[in-house]
């Protein structure tokens, strides 16, 4: 007898959090998520659309390294993010 059963791995459900889009197009990331992900004021985020899903990712050196070869100009972005003289007058 041939067993054609399908094994579906169990996934732990994600806790749903809700927020509202402001008139300026802004959202608030709940404090619990900000704390868990160590997001501080001024953290830059990447936003991508996948169908009807929005994906937010903090822009970190690891995130930038993961993009190598997928877009042009990353060296300039990375250099800008890691400049020692950011905000200083010339």
N, C-alpha and C positions, 0 to 999 in steps of 0.2 A: 504494500500500500504506500502511495506517495503522499508525504505530508506537505501540503501547500499552505500551511498556516503562516501568518505574517507576524513577526515579532516587532512590536512598536516600543521603542525605548521610552521609559517614563521620564518626563521633564517636570521639574518642580515649577509650579506656577509662579510667575513674576507678580510681585505686589503692584497693583495698579495705583498710580498717582495721577491726579488731575490738576490741570492749570487752565488759565483762560488767556486768550490772545487779546492784547490791549489794542486800543485805537492806533497806537504807534507801531503795531506789529511785534510787540515785545511779549515774552513769556517769562514766568517766574519758575525757576527750577526749585522744587521743594528742598528745604534745609537738610532733611535727612539724606537726600541723594547728593547734595553738594558736599556734605560732610563725608559720606562714604567714598566719594570720588576725589576728595581733597581739592574741590574747585574753589578758588579764591576770587575775590573781586578783581576784575580785569582779565580773568582767564579768557583767552581767545578760543572760540569753538568753531569747528567745521560743521556745516549742515549739508546733508545730502538727501535727495528724494529717491525712494525706491518704491515706485508705484504710489500707493496711498500712505506710505510710511515715511516719516521724517527720522533721520539718524543724526544725532548730535554727538560729536567727538571732541574732547579737549585737544587743542593743538599743542603737542609736546614734541621734544626732539625725536622720540620714538615714533610718533605719528608721522612726522616729516620724513624720517628714514624709511618708513614703510611705503612711502609714495615714490621713492627713487625710481626713475625710469618711466613713471606713468604720466608725468607732465613736464613741461619746460619751465625753467626759472626757479626751481626749488632752491638752488644754491643762493640766489639773491634773497629769497624769503628767509631762509635759515640764517644767513649772515645778518639780515636786518633784525631778526628776533634775538640774536645773541650778541649784538653790538654792545660794547662797554660804554659808549658815549651817547646812548639814546637819551634824548631830552636835554642834552647839554648844548649851550650856545657855541657857535664856532667863531 
